Structures are given as structure tokens and as C-alpha cells.
Amino acid sequence: MGNDRTIRRLSALQESASTARVLNLVRVHKLFPDNESIRTSPFFRNKVLDRCLIVKHRLRPNEYVHFKVPPTIVTKILIPIDGTDLRYGAHSFFVGQNDYEKLVQDTFGQDLKPGSRDRMVLDLVTSLPTLDPFLLKEFLAKNDVHPAQAYFAISDGDVQRMFDFVRQEIMALVTLSAGGGAGSVAYASRLVEKLLSNAPDAGFEPLRDTLKLTDQEYSDGMFCWRGFLYYKWVLGDLMKPMTDVLMEIETTQGRGPRTAETSTYIPQARSTISRLLVKTSTTVQEKLDVYNNAYFQLTRMNQPAAFREFLLSAPAMFYDLGEQLGAMQHIISFWRYRFPAGERAMVGHEDLMDIFLDFEESLSFVK
């Protein structure tokens, strides 16, 4: 890919909001230059690292050489060359690549040595399949890491809607364990607060004993259960905007001069992106149905075995689900950020091609 296209795509990433695939720390500092909480509770203490872009990146074949055993998804760090503007390019590296230890020591000194606070935070970010702000914030908090709220684009309204959704979901478990009654809603609310707290295990000990899980199995399963509930809520929220975005992807026309490359690529990319996005949403729903069935068996049939199997298998499914739903979230949120609803899309053919290339890359895991 040519240098002009690379710079255009970097600039587009820099100006966009954070998504499930991109954590834009550059933009946070631009939006909140005088925010005291960012100074006192930074995401990374190293000032260079705290002004980077972090991207969940699917390795291309030509990038396999950077790893002894190439993973499918890597965490990529992009550091603007001039410190604030990606239009001038960026230094980049993959977490865990062959020369990783020397590279981070040369770039960040002792701030990223093994055992340091920033290294621990970066390792946590790397271990998650998604950069979704809600799950990222919760996962860091679970590990006693609490960056300033400004790093996470989560509104109070979204938190409340998530709480209400989970409370409704938990009601079936409350009915099973407490028999319903006037206090059920209050009891469900207390359970939701515990499930969405930094210590979600608390309050569910009878369930752990019923399912005969070890402490580690139970802790991992509870976090992933919380993730599945969040993913279920997100998918429901995405379906309407996904339909609108798919229609706009099919109909938005580029402006200005065309090239042979854009004339050939854009029409086939429309079809490919639509097909892959629909297939991804179907796959996500199938994975969520594993949870739906297990929860039904537990709460409606009083048969806990399926839910036990779900909690044991949830960590592995959680990773795949995060990648798949994260791609959907990225495409829909990036498109809507670039082209607000109700406004006529104004975009050149080259820029439209860059957007579609990014979307195809996001969906490259779909067979």
C-alpha cells in the first residue's frame, strides 16, 4: 500500500473516536488537555505511551515474520512521530514480537520493563479480545487498575441501560433462588450491582456450590458471564444501526476523480463487506444462543449442568465473540462517526476505498 494511503488511514484513525478495535489515547489528550484526572490517573504513566493508538490487528501474511509462532490477533501500538499528529507517520510495533523486549526498552526505558505498572496494564489490554470501552474498563478494574473516566467513552445513560438490561436478565435466576415476590426486583438489583462490580463473584456463592466449580473456574466464568450479558445487550443495540449502515455502504457514492483501482475495488468491496457483516452477526447470535440455552436450562428447567458447561467453556468463546462483535462495533461506530445519520455523505473515492479496506481487514477472520 502506498505511503499516501497509509498516512490517510493513520489520519482517519487519529481523528476517530475509540471503538472496539481502536483505543485512541491521542484523541483523549486533545479533547481533554486540562483534565486533572488524566494527570493524576493516567492510562499509562509513560507520557509517550499514554499518547498512542492501540489497535487490535489481524496479522497479514507478510507480518508473520515478526513472530516465532504468529498469533491470529495482535495488539499493535502506533506512536505519532511528532507526538501529536499521525499525518507525519508513526512508529509502530506489535506486542510480543520477536525483538519486543529490546524495542520497548529502547523506546520507553524502565517504564515498560517486566513487572512495571505500565507493562502490567499493557499485558492486560493485550489479553482482551476487544478494546470495547465498557469491557476494557471493567477488566482493568477487576485487576485494580483505574484510569481516569475520560479514557472511556461511556455515558451514564449507557451504564444505566446496561444495568436495567442485566437486571431483567437476572430476574429468572432470582425467581429460581428466592421464589419471586415483592422483594424480587430489589434483590435482582443487588445481584446486578454485585455482578457488575469489581468483585462479581460476591453474592453468587450458592451458584458456585451448586455448579461444583473451583474458585478459579468460577471467577473466570463469572467475568465471562458478565461479558456475554454485555455482548447480548450490545448486539441488540447494533441491529438497527447495522441495517442503516449496510444500506449506506451499498449506496454512498464517492466524489471527485476516480482511478482504475477505485473503480474496480469499491463495487466489489460493497458486496463483500455486506456479506461478511451479516455472516458475522449470525455467528455472534449463535454463540450467544449457547448462553441463552444454558441459562434457560438453569432457570426454567432447574437443570444446572448446561450452565456449568457454559461457565467452563465461556473463556474460550469469549475471545472469539469479542473479536467478532468488536469488528461489528468498529465498522458501525466508525461509519456513523464519519457519516452522521441524516447528513449527506461527502467522501472522495480514495477515502471511501480506504474506509472499505479497513472494514474488510476488520472482517478478515470470516471464512
N, C-alpha and C positions, 0 to 999 in steps of 0.2 A: 504494500500500500504506500502511496506516495507521501512525501513529507507534508504537503499542504493538507491532504486529507487527515493525516494523523493529528496535526495541530488543530484543525477544525473540530475533530471529535474530542480532543482534550478540552478545548474551549467550551464545547457544549456540555461536557461533564462538569466543568468548573462552575458554570452558571446555573446548573440544575439543582433542585432540592435533593436531599438524600433519598434513596429508595432502598428496596430490599437487596439490591445488588451493589449500591454505591453509598459509602459513608463519606459525606463531603465536609471535612473539617475546615477546608479553606473557606467555604461559604459561611460557616458558623462564625468565624472570626470577622468576616466582612460585615455580616448582619449585626453582630453584637460587639463592636470594637471596644466599648467601655463597660462591658458586663463584668461586674466584680466577681460573680460566682464562677465565671470561666477562669479567672486568675487564681482563685482560691481552691477550686475543684476542677482542674483540667482533666480532659480525657487522657492525654499523655503529659507527663511533666516535661519531657523534652520539647522545646518550643518548635523545633523543625518538624518533628513527628506529629505534633499537635496541629500542624497546618498543612496536612497532606490530604490526599484522597485515598480511601481504602476501597478496593473493588474485589468482589467475588468473581473470579475469572476462570473460564473454562480453557484449559491448555490447548493450544493448537499444536499440530504435529511438529512444526519447526521449533517449538519451545520445549519439547521433551528432553532435549539435550541438557537442560538446566537441572535435571533431577536424575538420580540413580534409578529410582523407581517412580516414574511420573504419576502423580495423583490426577484424578479427573478434574477436580475443582481446587483452585489455589487462591490464596489471599494475595493480592497484588497491591503494592504501595507505590503511589505516584507523588513525587515531591517536586513542586514547581521550581524551575531553575532559578528564577529571580525571587522566589519566596512567596509571591502573591499571585502571579499571573501565568496560567498554563499556556497562553498563546506563544510564549517563548520556549515551550517544551518542558519536559520534566525528566528527572532521574527516576528510574523505576527498578523494582526488584520484587521477586516472589519470596514470600515467607517459606523458609525451609529449602531454598535452592542450594545447589552444590557448595557455593562459596559463601553461604549465608552468614556464618559467624564472623568471618573477616570483613565482609561487606558492612554489616551493621556496626561493628566496632569502629571501622574507618569512618562511617557516616555519623554515628551517634555517640561514640566513645563508650564510657561505662554505663550510660543511661539504659542501654539495651543488653547488658551482659546477662547471662543466665542467672536467674534468681532475683533480678531487679524488678521493681514495681512495674515499669513500662513494659518489660519483657513479659511479665505475667499477664498484663492486660492484652497485649498483642496476641499472646498464645490463646487466651480466652476467645478473642474475636475470631481467630483462625479456626478454632474448634467448632464454631457455629456454622450451619449451612447457609445462613441468611444474615443480612445486615438490617433486617426489619427493625425499626427503632424500638417498638414495644418489647419484642423478644430480646433484643440486644440489651436494653436497659434492665430487664428482669434478670437475664442471665448474669450480667455483671454484678447486680445487687446480690444475687444468690451467692456470689463469691466475694462479697464485701467490698465491691468496687462501686463508687458512687460519683460519677462525673456530674457536672452541672446539668440541670434540666435543659439548658439551651442547646445541648448537643443532640437532643432527641426531639424530633418534630411530632410530639404527641399532645393533642389538645385535651383539656379537662373533659370536654364533651365526649371525645372518643373513649377516654378511660371510663366514663360513666356508662356509655353504651355497651362497652365490653363487660363491665360489671353486671349490668342488667341481663345481658345475654347469658353469661355464665350462671347467674342466679336461677334463671329459668331452666337451664340445663340440669342444675344440681337438684332441682325440686323433686325429681323422680327418686334420687338417692335419699333425700330427706324423708319422703313418703315411706320408703322401704325401711329405713332405720328408726324413724320416730313415729310412724303411723299417721302422719298428716296432722290436722288440727289447726287451731287458731295461731299457734306459735310457729307454724312451719315456715312462713315467709321470713320471720326474724331469724330462725335457726339457719335457713338457707343462706341468708345474708352473712351470718357469722362464718359459715363454712366457706363461702365465696371469698370473704376477706382473708381467711387463712390460706385458701388455695392460691390466691393472687398475691400473697405476702411474700417476703423474702424467705420465709420458712414454711413452705406449703405443706410439709409433712404433718405439721401440728394440727391436731383436731381430727385426723383421719386414722388414728391408731387402730381402732376396731376393724377398719377395712384391711389394714396391713396384716392383722392377725388372721382375719377370715381368708385372705388370699395366700397366707403362708409364704411371705416373701422375706428375704433377708433385708437388713437395713439399707444396703447399697442398692439392691434391686428396687426396693420401694422408693428410695429417694430419686433415683434416675427415672423410674416410671412416673412418679408424680410430676416431675418437671415436664416430662414429655406429654403427659395428660394435659397439663396446662397449655402446652404448645399446641396440641391438637384442638383444644377448645378455641384457642385464639385463631388457628388456621380455619376452623369451621366458620367462625364469625367473619373472618376476612373474605373467604370465598363467597359467602352470601352477599357481602358488601360489594364485591367485584363484578358480579354477574351483569348488572345493569350497565355500569360504565364500560365493561368489556364489549358488550353488544354495540354500544355507541362508538367506541374506539375502532372496533373492527370495521364498521361501516365507513368511518372517516379514513381509515387506512386504504380501503378499497377505492375511495372517491377523491381524496385530496390530490390535486394536480400541482406539479412543480411549476415554477415561473422562470422566465428568462431563458437563456440559451441552453440547448441540450448538447450532449455529446453522444457518440455512438455507444459508449459504456452505459450512461444513464438510461438511454432509450431502450437498451436491451435488458438491463438489470431490473429497473423499477417495476415493470409489469409482472415479471415472474416472482419478484420478492413479495408483492402484494398477496399473491395466491399462496406462496409458501408460508408467510407469517400467519395468515388467517387459518390455514390448515393446522399448523403446529400449535397455535394458541388454543384452538378448540380441542385438539387432542390432549393438550396438557391439562386443560380444565377437567376433561373427562377422567384422566388418570388421577388427578387430585381428589376428585369426588369418590373414586373407587377406593382410595386409601382411607379417606375419611369414613367411608361406609364400614370399613373394618372396625373402627372405633364405635360407630353408631350401633352396629350389631352386637358388639361385646357389651356395651353399656345397656342395651335393651335386654340382653340375656341376664345381666346382673340385677337390674332394677325392676323389670317386668316379669321375668321368669324365675327370679330368685336362684339363678344358676351362676355362681361366681367364676367358674373355670375359664370361660371365654375372656372375661375381663382380666383375669390373672395372666393369660397368654398375651393379651393386648399390652399390658404394662411391661411384660418381659420383652416383647418384640418392638415396643414403641420407640426406643432409642434409635434402632436401625431405620425404621420407617420415617422417623422424624427428620433424619438427614435428607433423604430423598424428597420428602414432602416440602421441606424448606427450600430446596433448590427449585423445585417445580413451581411452587406458589410464589417464590421470590421472583422468578422470571416473569410470571404474570403481573405481579405488582409493579415490577420495574417498568415493563412496557406500558401499562395503563397509566401509571403515575407520571412517567417521563413524557408520554404523548400529551396528557392533559396539562402538564406544566408548560410544555412548549406551545400547545394549541388549546387555550382555554375554551370551555364549552360555550357555544353561542357566538363565537368570533370566527370570522373567515380566516382559514389557514393561509398564511403568506410564507412561502418557502421556496427557495431555489431548488433546481433539480439535483445539484451536487449535495446540498444539505439534506434533501429528502433521501438521497441514496445513503448518506452517512447514517441517518436515523435507522433506515431499514437494515443496514449492515449490522448495527448494534443490536437490533431486535433479533435478527437471525442468529447472531452469536449467542444471545441470551437463551435461545431455544435450541441450541445445537445438540443438547442432550436427548432430544426427542427422536426416537427411531422411526 
